[in-house]
Amino acid sequence: MGRFEALLDAPRTPAWPIVSIAMTGDQTCPCRHALSAAPAIRSFKRQQLQRKIEAMHLKPSQSALSAKTRRLAPWTAVLAATLVLAACSQEQSKTPAGMGGVGKPEVGVVTLHPQSVAITAELPGRTAASLIAEVRPQVDGIIQQRLFKEGAEVVVGQPLYLIDPASYKAAYDSAVASQQKAEAAVPTAQAKFDRYAGLLKQNVVSKQDYDDAAATLAQAQADVASAKASAETARISLDRTSITAPIAGRIDKSTLTPGALVTANQETVLTTIRSLDPINVDVTQSSTNLLNLRQAISEGRLKFSGPNVSVKLKLENGTIYQQTGKLEFAGANVDQTTGTFALRAEFPNPDRLLLPGMYVRALVEEGVAQNSFLVPQRGVSRNTKGEATAMVINAAGKVETRVLAVRNSVGNNWLVDSGVGDGDRVIVEGMQLVRPGGDATGVEVTIDEATGEIKDRGQTSAVPAASKTASNQSTGN
């Protein structure tokens, strides 16, 4: 065997650096580069052999080198594939749990327990003044003064406008004078009647004279009554020249100014007064919701809150009004066009925060659902049939899918009638990491009621004792 063959049979350089050189592009999974590693190994061996030959001043023929290289190529490829598979096995053994490895994936869960849930209906509506008075003149005349500040609070009887009272004062004085004249005629008629009554007994006067005296007295008394009525009418007209507030509340701007001519009971309103404390909220509810509510009460799924129904108010900016109202009125008929009926609630409004016409949402307490479950909405999805489903970790640590009977939403939760039980752990985070029938480790999380997002993560959720006992009994342990 010549020196050239001795070099070919010499101990070969380990392939580990060759493999590492071939895989510097991606270290995540060596198996992906198994095919590209073999050519690199052959090229490296060929270059190494050529350098050794040149160092010994040997000049082998090109055919001999190619033949020896072809004999080394299969062994080199086998060695590279073996090393790549070993490296891939080591990488898989280091994969963490929950990322495709052998460990159980960790998911966020919420443990369910039965509770009493207050059921509220959120109904759209608008605020309205509890009392409204449109101020109009009741006598003719020219407005002399406006006696109020626009937008201010007024009280009952407060003067608002003054109409020129001169003509009405004169009419009143004339009526009073007529009354006095009529009253002055009564004593004379009364004396004549009394005198004729005595003379009639003595047969001094005729019966006709007596009757005339009685008629004169009655006429005088009637004139007095008529004069009194006229004087009272004149007084009322005079008083109406001063327009006063019929109710207490906040007054609007004035539509007319001093100097304007007004007529009694004209169509144009001088101003409007609205009573803001208390204030009403008019809302509507669909007849379908009413039927569902009554059915739930009759079936015992809902406990009626009683006749004194309290109402909360959500304002346009999303804040809750601090004062609590009460339901005052429910409509007796359903609107045929909209299929709704009217409700009215009354709220205290001492700070005048609520103004008529504001859009609000009334939160009406319909009742209390006993022994109910609230499932976070983030843990509920819909299957192909449109059914509400949730993924639950059972007592054995296996993931299973439950079909839920959802009634309605309560905040960021669903009120569920069936499909879950006490101690069930509903997955609300990491659902993409698990599949039904697979293993999972539950980590208890806390959900923010306002936003529905997870705000805190606790320790690994343990299987409830009751669930463990039930599991042991079912397996015969």
C-alpha positions as a printed Julia matrix, in Angstrom:
477×3 Matrix{Float64}:
    0.0     0.0     0.0
    1.48    3.33   -1.15
    1.67    6.57    0.76
   -1.42    7.88   -1.03
   -3.54    4.93    0.09
   -2.11    5.2     3.62
   -3.36    8.75    3.82
   -6.82    7.68    2.73
   -6.93    4.98    5.41
   -5.67    7.35    8.12
   -8.03    8.2    11.07
  -10.74   10.53    9.89
  -11.53   13.87   11.49
  -14.73   13.7    13.6
  -17.8    14.98   11.83
  -19.19   17.08   14.79
  -17.56   20.35   13.63
  -18.65   19.57   10.09
  -22.26   19.2    11.19
  -22.09   22.4    13.23
  -20.65   24.27   10.23
  -23.46   23.0     8.02
  -26.16   24.09   10.46
  -25.11   27.57   11.47
  -28.09   29.0     9.63
  -30.78   27.61   12.03
  -30.24   25.9    15.42
  -33.89   25.3    16.27
  -34.35   21.86   14.67
  -31.26   20.03   13.22
  -33.46   17.54   11.34
  -34.38   20.23    8.85
  -30.76   20.45    7.62
  -29.96   16.74    7.36
  -29.98   16.77    3.55
  -27.88   19.93    3.26
  -25.26   18.65    5.76
  -24.0    15.7     3.64
  -22.66   17.77    0.68
  -20.86   20.06    3.09
  -19.2    17.06    4.75
  -17.99   15.64    1.45
  -16.56   19.0     0.38
  -14.76   19.42    3.7
  -13.18   15.9     3.5
  -12.06   16.49   -0.06
  -10.34   19.76    0.85
   -8.69   18.19    3.9
   -7.32   15.31    1.85
   -5.99   17.65   -0.84
   -4.08   19.72    1.73
   -2.38   16.62    3.19
   -1.31   15.42   -0.24
    0.15   18.79   -1.17
    2.01   18.92    2.16
    3.78   15.62    1.32
    4.57   16.75   -2.26
    2.47   13.98   -3.67
    0.74   14.29   -7.03
   -1.97   11.66   -7.22
   -3.97   11.38  -10.34
   -7.35   13.04  -10.51
   -9.02    9.69  -11.1
   -7.56    8.13   -7.92
   -8.73   11.06   -5.78
  -12.22   10.93   -7.24
  -12.47    7.18   -6.7
  -11.42    7.41   -3.06
  -13.81   10.32   -2.46
  -16.7     8.33   -3.91
  -15.87    5.47   -1.54
  -15.99    7.88    1.46
  -19.22    9.67    0.48
  -21.76    7.0     1.59
  -20.08    6.54    4.98
  -19.87   10.27    5.48
  -23.59   10.74    4.72
  -24.56    7.94    7.13
  -22.42    9.45    9.88
  -23.91   12.94    9.32
  -27.5    11.62    9.41
  -26.8     9.74   12.66
  -25.37   12.83   14.3
  -28.26   15.02   13.11
  -30.87   12.61   14.51
  -29.07   12.51   17.84
  -28.99   16.3    18.02
  -32.7    16.5    17.16
  -33.51   14.02   19.92
  -31.6    16.14   22.43
  -33.45   19.31   21.31
  -36.83   17.6    21.71
  -35.95   16.46   25.23
  -35.32   20.11   26.16
  -38.71   21.4    24.82
  -40.71   22.98   27.68
  -44.19   21.79   28.68
  -47.07   23.38   26.83
  -44.92   24.02   23.69
  -45.22   20.65   22.04
  -43.17   18.76   24.59
  -44.12   15.94   26.89
  -45.35   18.2    29.76
  -48.94   19.34   30.36
  -49.76   22.79   28.97
  -50.72   25.39   31.55
  -53.98   27.24   30.96
  -55.85   29.92   32.9
  -59.05   28.69   34.56
  -61.9    30.07   36.64
  -63.54   27.78   39.18
  -67.33   28.02   39.18
  -69.61   28.03   42.22
  -73.39   28.56   42.41
  -74.53   32.0    43.51
  -77.55   34.28   43.62
  -77.41   36.65   40.67
  -79.44   39.85   40.42
  -81.01   40.0    36.98
  -81.25   43.46   35.51
  -82.63   44.68   32.21
  -80.77   47.52   30.5
  -83.39   49.6    28.71
  -82.84   52.71   26.57
  -84.74   55.85   27.44
  -84.71   59.6    27.87
  -85.16   61.9    30.81
  -88.24   64.09   31.1
  -89.32   66.79   33.51
  -91.76   65.61   36.14
  -93.81   68.82   35.67
  -93.95   71.18   32.68
  -95.77   74.53   32.54
  -96.04   76.7    29.42
  -96.54   80.31   30.47
  -99.07   82.32   28.42
 -100.85   85.62   29.12
 -104.48   85.47   30.27
 -105.26   89.12   29.52
 -104.55   91.46   26.65
 -102.0    94.21   26.94
  -98.43   95.37   26.53
  -95.62   93.77   28.52
  -94.06   96.38   30.77
  -91.45   94.29   32.61
  -89.77   90.9    32.66
  -89.19   90.07   36.31
  -87.08   86.88   36.18
  -83.6    85.79   35.16
  -83.61   83.36   32.28
  -82.42   79.87   33.25
  -82.93   80.47   36.96
  -84.92   78.48   39.48
  -88.33   79.95   40.28
  -90.88   79.16   42.97
  -94.65   78.94   42.84
  -96.27   82.39   42.66
  -93.09   84.24   41.74
  -93.87   87.2    39.38
  -92.52   86.68   35.86
  -94.05   89.43   33.67
  -96.0    92.63   34.27
  -98.61   93.71   31.71
  -99.76   97.35   31.69
 -102.46   97.32   34.42
 -103.94  100.81   33.91
 -107.08   99.82   32.05
 -107.68   96.84   34.3
 -107.26   98.98   37.39
 -109.88  101.41   36.09
 -112.27   98.59   35.3
 -111.84   97.2    38.75
 -112.48  100.56   40.39
 -115.64  100.96   38.32
 -116.85   97.53   39.36
 -116.23   98.31   42.99
 -118.21  101.56   42.66
 -121.1    99.72   41.05
 -121.07   97.26   43.91
 -121.2   100.07   46.45
 -124.1   101.68   44.59
 -126.03   98.46   44.61
 -125.36   97.9    48.25
 -126.63  101.43   49.06
 -130.03  100.7    47.53
 -130.64   97.66   49.68
 -131.41   99.42   53.01
 -134.08  101.64   51.4
 -135.76   98.72   49.74
 -135.57   96.74   52.96
 -137.2    99.54   55.02
 -140.02   99.99   52.5
 -140.7    96.3    52.53
 -140.82   96.15   56.33
 -143.2    99.13   56.49
 -145.57   97.7    53.92
 -145.6    94.41   55.75
 -146.96   96.11   58.9
 -149.49   98.19   57.01
 -150.75   95.14   55.21
 -151.73   93.59   58.52
 -153.78   96.71   59.29
 -155.32   96.63   55.82
 -153.92  100.11   55.18
 -152.1    99.13   51.95
 -153.14   96.77   49.3
 -151.61   93.41   48.68
 -150.23   94.75   45.38
 -148.26   97.49   47.09
 -146.77   94.95   49.45
 -145.72   92.69   46.57
 -144.08   95.61   44.76
 -142.04   96.44   47.87
 -140.9    92.83   48.18
 -139.83   92.77   44.51
 -137.9    95.99   44.88
 -135.97   94.53   47.83
 -135.14   91.37   45.95
 -133.98   93.39   42.96
 -131.66   95.47   45.14
 -130.16   92.39   46.71
 -129.61   90.83   43.27
 -127.93   93.99   42.07
 -125.52   93.74   44.97
 -124.63   90.15   44.11
 -124.11   91.05   40.46
 -121.95   94.0    41.37
 -119.84   91.83   43.63
 -119.28   89.35   40.81
 -118.3    92.1    38.4
 -115.91   93.53   40.93
 -114.36   90.1    41.46
 -113.96   89.59   37.72
 -112.3    92.96   37.41
 -110.0    92.1    40.3
 -109.0    88.8    38.68
 -108.21   90.53   35.38
 -106.18   93.11   37.25
 -104.27   90.4    39.08
 -103.55   88.62   35.78
 -101.61   91.59   34.55
  -98.92   90.2    36.85
  -97.98   86.8    35.35
  -96.67   84.46   38.05
  -95.01   81.02   38.04
  -97.61   78.22   38.25
  -95.03   75.61   39.34
  -91.55   75.54   40.83
  -88.66   74.64   38.58
  -86.13   75.96   36.1
  -87.39   78.61   33.71
  -86.39   78.84   30.05
  -85.56   81.94   28.07
  -88.26   84.49   27.31
  -89.68   84.51   23.8
  -90.97   88.1    24.08
  -89.47   91.27   25.46
  -91.0    94.27   27.25
  -93.04   96.37   24.84
  -94.55   93.39   23.05
  -98.32   93.22   22.67
  -99.84   90.0    23.93
 -103.35   88.61   23.89
 -105.17   86.32   26.25
 -104.43   82.61   25.69
 -102.31   83.29   22.61
 -100.55   80.47   20.79
  -97.07   81.86   21.38
  -95.59   80.75   24.69
  -93.9    83.42   26.77
  -91.61   80.91   28.49
  -91.6    77.37   29.89
  -90.95   76.11   33.41
  -89.75   72.55   34.03
  -89.59   70.82   37.38
  -86.28   68.91   37.57
  -86.42   67.43   41.06
  -87.6    64.74   40.9
  -87.07   63.9    37.24
  -88.68   61.15   35.18
  -87.03   58.6    32.91
  -89.24   57.16   30.16
  -88.03   53.81   28.78
  -89.45   51.05   26.61
  -89.23   47.28   26.91
  -90.1    44.67   24.31
  -93.11   42.47   24.9
  -90.93   39.41   24.21
  -88.66   40.23   27.16
  -91.71   40.69   29.35
  -93.04   37.24   28.42
  -89.63   35.63   29.08
  -89.45   37.37   32.45
  -92.85   36.15   33.54
  -92.07   32.63   32.34
  -88.82   32.55   34.34
  -90.69   33.71   37.45
  -93.43   31.11   37.02
  -90.87   28.32   36.51
  -88.97   29.32   39.64
  -85.77   30.21   37.77
  -86.2    33.81   38.84
  -87.4    35.27   42.12
  -89.49   38.41   41.65
  -87.99   41.43   43.39
  -91.39   42.71   44.53
  -93.52   45.74   43.71
  -90.9    48.27   44.87
  -88.56   47.86   41.92
  -85.37   49.91   42.2
  -83.78   51.36   39.09
  -80.22   52.46   38.38
  -79.23   54.84   35.63
  -76.29   54.7    33.22
  -75.48   58.09   31.72
  -74.3    58.9    28.2
  -70.63   58.9    29.24
  -70.93   55.42   30.77
  -70.96   56.49   34.42
  -73.6    55.29   36.87
  -75.88   57.93   38.37
  -75.44   58.01   42.15
  -79.13   58.34   43.0
  -81.41   55.29   42.9
  -84.84   55.62   41.36
  -88.04   53.62   41.57
  -90.43   52.31   38.97
  -93.58   54.45   38.97
  -95.54   53.42   35.91
  -95.89   50.52   33.47
  -97.89   50.8    30.28
 -101.13   48.87   29.92
 -100.8    48.28   26.17
  -98.16   47.27   23.62
  -97.34   49.55   20.72
  -98.38   47.71   17.55
  -95.67   49.36   15.47
  -92.64   48.75   17.7
  -93.84   45.83   19.84
  -92.84   47.63   23.04
  -94.59   49.03   26.07
  -93.7    52.09   28.14
  -92.12   52.23   31.59
  -91.49   55.29   33.73
  -89.04   55.63   36.6
  -88.59   58.56   38.96
  -85.19   59.74   40.21
  -84.14   62.35   42.78
  -82.21   65.14   41.09
  -81.06   67.51   43.85
  -77.93   68.67   41.99
  -79.81   69.14   38.7
  -77.31   66.84   36.99
  -80.03   65.31   34.87
  -81.72   67.56   32.34
  -84.79   66.77   30.23
  -84.02   65.08   26.91
  -80.8    63.32   27.95
  -80.26   59.81   26.54
  -79.77   57.26   29.32
  -79.98   53.52   29.94
  -82.09   52.37   32.85
  -80.93   49.29   34.77
  -84.16   47.75   36.03
  -83.98   44.95   38.6
  -86.19   42.16   37.33
  -85.44   39.59   40.0
  -82.83   37.25   41.5
  -81.69   33.98   39.9
  -81.02   31.42   42.64
  -78.13   28.89   42.47
  -76.91   30.12   39.11
  -73.49   30.07   37.46
  -71.67   32.98   35.87
  -69.26   31.88   33.13
  -66.8    34.51   31.8
  -67.63   35.45   28.24
  -63.98   35.13   27.21
  -64.23   31.39   27.94
  -67.35   30.79   25.84
  -67.46   30.21   22.08
  -69.94   28.89   19.51
  -69.76   25.58   17.68
  -70.91   24.9    14.13
  -74.47   24.45   15.38
  -74.46   27.86   17.0
  -74.46   26.36   20.51
  -72.54   28.03   23.32
  -69.62   25.86   24.45
  -66.84   26.03   27.01
  -63.7    23.96   27.61
  -63.52   22.5    31.12
  -60.77   20.62   32.97
  -62.47   17.68   34.65
  -61.48   15.86   37.85
  -59.05   13.61   35.96
  -57.16   16.6    34.55
  -58.56   16.02   31.07
  -59.99   18.7    28.83
  -63.59   18.3    27.74
  -66.06   20.46   25.86
  -69.39   21.35   27.49
  -72.51   22.65   25.74
  -74.03   25.49   27.8
  -77.62   26.69   28.13
  -77.04   30.45   28.19
  -79.85   32.72   29.41
  -78.49   36.24   29.15
  -75.42   38.36   29.83
  -74.54   39.79   33.24
  -71.69   42.26   32.84
  -68.83   40.39   31.15
  -70.28   36.98   32.1
  -72.94   34.66   30.76
  -75.7    33.48   33.07
  -75.77   29.71   32.49
  -78.7    27.47   33.39
  -77.04   24.11   32.6
  -73.85   22.57   31.25
  -71.58   23.29   34.23
  -71.57   22.39   37.91
  -70.07   23.36   41.23
  -66.27   23.2    41.15
  -65.92   23.03   37.36
  -62.82   24.77   36.07
  -63.55   26.67   32.88
  -60.58   27.51   30.65
  -60.43   31.24   29.94
  -56.82   31.55   28.72
  -54.64   29.32   26.54
  -57.48   27.46   24.85
  -55.38   27.18   21.68
  -52.85   25.02   23.56
  -55.26   22.2    24.42
  -57.65   19.85   22.71
  -60.62   17.85   24.05
  -59.35   14.67   25.67
  -55.87   16.03   26.27
  -54.12   16.78   29.55
  -53.86   20.29   30.98
  -52.77   22.03   34.16
  -55.11   24.77   35.37
  -53.81   28.03   36.85
  -56.48   30.02   38.7
  -56.91   33.55   37.32
  -58.93   36.58   38.38
  -60.97   38.49   35.81
  -61.67   42.2    36.03
  -65.45   42.59   36.19
  -65.31   45.99   34.51
  -63.19   45.09   31.47
  -63.47   41.31   31.28
  -59.67   41.0    31.06
  -57.41   38.88   33.27
  -55.91   41.02   36.03
  -54.26   38.44   38.32
  -52.85   34.92   38.1
  -52.64   32.63   41.09
  -51.17   29.24   41.83
  -51.86   26.05   39.95
  -55.54   25.2    40.4
  -56.05   22.02   42.39
  -58.84   19.59   41.68
  -61.65   20.16   44.25
  -61.89   17.52   46.94
  -65.45   16.69   45.99
  -64.38   16.16   42.39
  -61.48   13.92   43.46
  -63.79   11.78   45.59
  -66.24   11.44   42.74
  -63.41   10.5    40.4
  -62.05    7.87   42.81
  -65.48    6.34   43.27
  -66.03    6.16   39.54
  -62.65    4.42   39.01
  -63.17    2.03   41.94
  -60.35    3.46   44.1
